[in-house]
Amino acid sequence: MRQVSQSNIVIAPVKGKKGRAEFVDLGRQFALREPHYVPQLRSEQLELVDPDKNPFFGHATVELFIAFRDGHPVGRISAHIDHLALELPREQGMGPGAGMFGYFDAEDEEIAHALLSKASQWLRNEGMNRMLGPISLSIWEEPGLLVRGQDHSPMIMMGHHPAHYGSWMENFGLEEAKRLYTYDLNIVQEFPKLVQRIVASGERNERILIRPIDMKRWDTEIRTVLHILNDAWSDNWGFIPFTEAEIAHAAKKMKPIIKPNLNMIAELDGTPVAFMMVLPDMNEALKRIDGKLFPFGWIKLLRWLRKPMGAGMRVPLMGVLKEFQNSRLASQLAFMMIELIRRNATADYDSERAEIGWILDDNKGMKAIAETIQSSINREYVIYEKSISDS
């Protein structure tokens, strides 16, 4: 590792509401330097680091830091411990001793290494022996560092980082722990004949029902979706189950952007066994208002939310109950939901493309589905790790 002088660098923990605002605003300043960055709502970013508003803090210990050089802010980082992650098996990526870092931004490599050293020191003092990141803050929020795909804007709820951050982390001694992919899909063209036959066969099967989410029973429906998710993903690398508080929070936050004909639940003999969630790419609307609700941005955003015409579509989550995984039924249900949503997105919203992800690099089933419908990888994220027991 390159040795650096840190004599004029001071790294201070963030304190209170004012400190959290400075932390968020510093990140926004860094983000504005990136050509394809999409300005996000500041209020939403503040909520994510607010212990009183983000239920993640109910099972986590978090410290936020800002780096100063000669009195000027030049970087930031979070160091945090998800106590639910400590209870998981080590082979699933987290487990005992696994601390995390996130919200990483730095003016140069010297600042980067100072911040990473501070995060590792804090985690070690808290009893951790390994650091993983960037994960900001929850694994369900923004996991990983973007290492491929800086040449186009991210879709809703996807991180966007400069390419050089990766080499700075690797020079610090961090190594790749897991790679995540997103897939770009042209939804105007019909799927291959094989997929069409699988879908047609499922549509003739009276045991199978693919139905839209019922917004009149939203709280029940979102709990059904997250129950399937918690079961379907329970063996995946990095999986951390949603808590009751997080389920309630997700239900409230997601409802305004959910379109029933883009979000499906698959039933087998009347029992929900799979789901697919699709979100119109709100980043397209945020570009138009420059991430600002006032004075008139909120009017434009509400108008877009009512009918997001021409919007790209992102598939952030899908799952099939574990008892049906690795079966023909699982892939059939996936193809049926994807096809029905494709038809609705093109017919009702004039959509032309979708993005599926993220998908773990070892998720053979989802990668096979993505490749079968002729989508291709357009963004890659890396979660790094490093032993900190002896550092």
C-alpha positions in Angstrom: 0.0 0.0 0.0 1.3 3.5 -0.9 2.3 5.4 2.2 0.7 8.9 2.4 1.2 11.9 4.6 -1.9 12.8 6.6 -0.5 15.6 8.8 -2.8 18.2 7.4 -5.9 16.0 7.3 -8.5 16.0 10.1 -11.3 13.5 10.1 -14.2 14.4 12.3 -17.4 12.5 13.3 -20.7 14.1 12.2 -22.8 15.5 15.0 -26.5 16.3 15.0 -28.9 17.5 12.3 -26.5 20.2 11.1 -23.6 17.7 10.7 -25.8 15.3 8.8 -26.8 18.1 6.4 -23.2 19.0 5.8 -22.5 15.3 5.2 -25.3 15.0 2.6 -24.4 18.3 0.9 -20.8 17.3 0.6 -21.8 14.2 -1.2 -24.0 16.2 -3.5 -21.1 18.4 -4.4 -19.0 15.4 -5.4 -21.8 13.9 -7.4 -22.3 17.1 -9.4 -18.8 16.5 -10.9 -19.9 13.4 -12.7 -21.2 13.9 -16.2 -24.1 11.4 -16.0 -25.1 12.0 -12.4 -28.9 12.5 -11.7 -29.6 15.1 -8.9 -31.6 13.4 -6.2 -34.1 14.9 -3.8 -32.1 16.4 -0.9 -34.9 15.6 1.6 -34.8 11.9 0.7 -31.0 11.8 1.1 -31.3 13.5 4.5 -33.9 11.0 5.6 -31.5 8.1 4.8 -28.9 9.3 7.4 -31.5 10.4 10.0 -31.8 7.9 12.9 -35.3 9.1 13.6 -36.5 8.5 10.0 -34.6 5.5 8.6 -35.6 2.2 10.3 -32.2 0.7 9.3 -30.9 2.5 12.5 -33.1 0.2 14.5 -30.7 -2.7 14.0 -27.5 -0.8 13.2 -24.7 1.3 14.8 -23.6 4.1 12.5 -20.9 6.7 12.5 -20.5 9.3 9.8 -17.2 11.1 9.1 -16.1 14.2 7.1 -12.5 14.7 6.1 -11.0 18.2 6.2 -7.7 19.3 4.7 -6.5 22.7 5.9 -10.0 23.3 7.2 -11.8 22.6 3.9 -14.2 19.5 3.5 -12.6 17.1 1.1 -14.3 13.7 1.6 -16.7 11.7 3.6 -17.4 8.1 4.7 -19.8 6.1 6.9 -18.7 3.2 9.1 -21.5 1.1 10.3 -22.5 -2.3 11.8 -25.7 -4.0 10.8 -26.4 -6.2 13.8 -28.7 -8.5 11.7 -25.8 -9.1 9.3 -23.6 -10.4 12.2 -26.1 -13.2 12.8 -25.8 -14.6 9.3 -23.5 -17.4 8.2 -20.0 -16.3 7.1 -20.5 -18.1 3.7 -23.3 -15.7 2.9 -20.9 -12.8 2.8 -21.6 -11.1 6.2 -21.5 -13.0 9.5 -19.7 -12.4 12.8 -17.1 -9.6 12.7 -18.3 -8.0 9.5 -18.5 -4.3 9.6 -19.3 -2.0 6.7 -18.4 1.3 5.1 -20.3 3.5 2.7 -21.1 7.0 1.4 -17.6 7.2 0.2 -16.3 10.3 -1.5 -12.8 11.7 -1.6 -10.9 14.5 -3.3 -7.8 12.4 -4.0 -6.2 9.1 -3.1 -4.5 10.5 0.1 -7.9 11.5 1.4 -9.4 8.2 0.3 -6.9 6.2 2.3 -7.3 8.4 5.3 -11.0 7.9 5.3 -10.8 4.2 4.8 -8.2 4.0 7.6 -10.6 5.9 9.9 -13.5 3.6 9.0 -11.5 0.5 9.6 -10.2 1.9 12.9 -13.7 2.7 14.1 -15.0 -0.8 13.1 -12.0 -2.5 14.8 -12.7 -0.5 18.0 -16.3 -1.8 17.8 -15.0 -5.4 17.7 -15.1 -6.0 14.0 -12.4 -7.9 12.2 -13.5 -7.4 8.5 -14.8 -4.5 6.5 -17.1 -4.6 3.5 -18.2 -1.9 1.3 -19.2 0.4 -0.1 -22.7 -0.3 1.2 -24.7 2.8 1.8 -26.2 2.2 4.4 -28.4 -0.9 4.0 -27.7 -3.7 1.6 -31.2 -2.8 0.2 -30.3 0.8 -0.5 -27.1 1.3 -2.6 -24.7 -1.7 -2.5 -21.4 -1.7 -4.3 -19.1 0.7 -6.2 -19.9 1.3 -9.8 -16.9 0.0 -11.8 -18.6 -0.2 -15.3 -21.4 2.0 -16.7 -20.2 5.5 -16.0 -21.1 6.4 -19.6 -24.8 6.6 -19.0 -27.2 7.8 -16.2 -28.3 5.5 -13.5 -31.9 4.5 -13.0 -33.9 5.0 -9.9 -32.2 3.8 -6.7 -28.9 3.0 -8.3 -25.5 4.4 -7.3 -23.2 6.3 -9.6 -19.5 6.7 -8.8 -16.3 7.8 -10.7 -14.2 5.0 -12.1 -11.0 6.0 -10.2 -12.6 5.2 -6.8 -12.0 1.5 -7.5 -8.2 1.8 -7.9 -8.0 3.8 -4.7 -9.8 1.1 -2.8 -7.7 -1.6 -4.3 -4.5 0.3 -3.5 -5.7 0.4 0.1 -5.8 -3.4 0.2 -9.5 -4.0 -0.4 -10.3 -7.0 -2.6 -13.4 -7.9 -4.5 -15.9 -9.8 -2.5 -18.9 -9.8 -4.8 -19.8 -8.4 -8.2 -23.4 -7.2 -9.0 -24.8 -6.8 -12.5 -27.6 -4.8 -14.1 -29.0 -5.9 -17.5 -30.3 -3.6 -20.2 -33.4 -4.8 -22.1 -35.1 -3.6 -25.2 -38.8 -4.1 -24.4 -40.2 -3.0 -27.8 -39.1 -6.1 -29.6 -40.9 -9.4 -28.7 -39.0 -12.0 -26.8 -37.6 -15.1 -28.6 -40.0 -17.8 -29.7 -38.9 -20.1 -26.9 -40.0 -17.6 -24.3 -43.2 -17.0 -26.1 -44.0 -20.7 -26.1 -43.2 -21.0 -22.3 -45.5 -18.0 -21.6 -48.3 -19.3 -23.8 -48.1 -22.7 -22.0 -48.4 -21.0 -18.6 -51.3 -18.9 -19.7 -53.2 -22.1 -20.6 -52.5 -23.5 -17.1 -55.6 -23.0 -15.0 -53.5 -23.4 -11.8 -51.4 -20.3 -12.6 -52.7 -16.7 -12.2 -50.5 -13.6 -12.9 -52.3 -10.6 -11.4 -51.4 -7.0 -10.7 -50.9 -5.7 -7.2 -54.2 -4.6 -5.7 -53.6 -1.0 -4.5 -56.8 -1.1 -2.5 -55.1 -3.7 -0.3 -51.7 -2.1 -0.5 -50.5 -2.9 3.0 -51.4 -6.5 2.7 -50.0 -6.8 -0.8 -46.6 -5.3 0.1 -46.3 -7.7 3.1 -47.0 -10.6 0.7 -44.3 -9.4 -1.6 -41.7 -8.9 1.1 -42.7 -12.3 2.7 -41.9 -13.9 -0.7 -38.7 -11.8 -0.9 -37.4 -12.8 2.5 -38.0 -16.5 1.7 -36.7 -16.4 -1.9 -33.5 -14.5 -1.1 -32.7 -16.1 2.2 -29.8 -18.1 0.9 -28.3 -15.3 -1.3 -25.0 -13.7 -0.6 -25.5 -10.5 1.5 -29.1 -11.2 2.3 -30.4 -9.4 5.3 -34.2 -9.8 6.1 -36.5 -6.9 6.2 -37.7 -6.0 9.7 -41.3 -5.2 10.5 -40.4 -1.5 10.8 -38.6 -1.6 7.4 -41.6 -3.3 5.8 -43.9 -0.5 7.0 -41.4 2.2 5.9 -41.0 0.6 2.5 -44.8 0.4 2.0 -45.2 4.1 2.7 -42.3 5.3 0.6 -43.0 3.1 -2.4 -46.7 3.5 -2.8 -46.6 6.8 -4.8 -44.4 5.4 -7.5 -46.1 1.9 -7.8 -48.2 1.3 -11.0 -50.4 -1.8 -10.5 -50.0 -2.9 -14.1 -46.2 -3.0 -13.8 -46.1 -5.0 -10.6 -47.2 -8.6 -10.6 -47.9 -11.3 -8.1 -48.0 -14.9 -9.4 -50.4 -17.3 -7.7 -50.4 -21.1 -7.9 -53.7 -22.7 -6.9 -54.7 -19.3 -5.3 -51.5 -18.9 -3.2 -49.0 -16.2 -3.9 -45.6 -17.8 -4.8 -43.7 -15.2 -6.8 -43.6 -11.5 -7.6 -42.0 -9.0 -9.8 -41.6 -5.3 -8.9 -41.1 -2.7 -11.6 -40.6 1.0 -11.0 -40.8 3.8 -13.7 -37.4 5.5 -13.8 -38.1 8.6 -11.7 -34.5 9.8 -12.4 -35.8 11.0 -15.7 -38.2 13.3 -13.9 -35.5 14.4 -11.4 -33.3 15.4 -14.3 -36.0 17.8 -15.5 -36.3 19.5 -12.1 -32.6 19.3 -11.2 -33.5 17.4 -8.1 -35.3 20.5 -6.7 -39.0 20.4 -5.5 -39.3 24.2 -5.1 -40.5 26.4 -6.4 -42.3 24.5 -9.2 -40.4 21.2 -9.3 -43.0 19.4 -7.2 -45.7 20.2 -9.8 -43.7 18.7 -12.6 -42.9 15.6 -10.5 -46.5 15.0 -9.6 -47.5 15.3 -13.2 -44.8 12.8 -14.2 -45.8 10.4 -11.5 -49.4 10.3 -12.7 -48.4 9.2 -16.2 -44.7 8.6 -16.7 -44.9 8.4 -20.5 -41.8 7.2 -22.3 -40.1 6.3 -19.0 -37.5 3.6 -18.7 -38.5 0.8 -16.4 -36.3 -0.8 -13.6 -36.8 -4.2 -12.2 -35.2 -3.9 -8.7 -36.8 -7.0 -7.1 -38.3 -10.3 -8.1 -38.5 -13.6 -6.3 -40.0 -17.1 -6.2 -40.6 -19.0 -3.0 -37.7 -21.2 -2.2 -39.6 -24.5 -2.5 -40.2 -23.8 -6.2 -36.7 -22.6 -7.1 -34.6 -24.6 -9.5 -37.8 -25.9 -11.2 -39.4 -25.3 -14.6 -42.2 -23.5 -12.8 -39.9 -20.8 -11.4 -38.6 -19.8 -14.8 -42.0 -20.1 -16.3 -43.5 -17.7 -13.7 -40.7 -15.3 -14.3 -41.1 -15.2 -18.0 -44.9 -14.8 -17.7 -44.5 -11.8 -15.3 -41.8 -10.2 -17.5 -43.9 -10.6 -20.7 -47.1 -9.2 -19.2 -45.2 -6.2 -17.7 -43.4 -5.7 -21.1 -46.8 -5.5 -22.9 -48.2 -3.1 -20.3 -45.1 -0.9 -20.2 -45.0 -0.5 -24.0 -48.8 -0.1 -24.5 -49.6 2.1 -21.6 -46.4 4.2 -21.2 -44.7 4.0 -24.6 -41.6 2.6 -22.8 -38.8 1.3 -24.9 -36.2 -0.1 -22.4 -35.9 -1.7 -19.0 -33.1 -2.4 -16.6 -33.0 -5.6 -14.5 -30.8 -5.5 -11.4 -28.9 -5.8 -9.5 -28.1 -9.5 -10.0 -25.4 -11.3 -8.1 -22.6 -12.7 -10.2 -23.3 -16.2 -8.9 -27.1 -16.1 -9.4 -27.1 -18.6 -12.3 -30.9 -18.7 -12.5 -31.5 -15.0 -12.9 -28.5 -14.6 -15.2 -29.9 -17.3 -17.4 -33.3 -15.6 -17.5 -31.7 -12.3 -18.4 -29.7 -13.8 -21.2 -32.7 -15.8 -22.5 -34.7 -12.6 -23.0 -31.7 -11.1 -24.8 -30.7 -8.5 -22.3 -27.1 -7.5 -21.8 -25.0 -6.3 -18.9 -24.7 -2.5 -18.9 -23.6 -1.7 -15.3 -21.3 -3.5 -12.8 -20.9 -2.9 -9.1 -18.3 -4.3 -6.8 -18.5 -4.8 -3.0 -15.0 -5.0 -1.6 -13.7 -6.5 1.6 -10.5 -6.4 3.8 -9.4 -8.0 7.0 -8.9 -5.4 9.7 -8.0 -7.6 12.6 -4.2 -6.9 12.2 -4.3 -3.5 10.6 
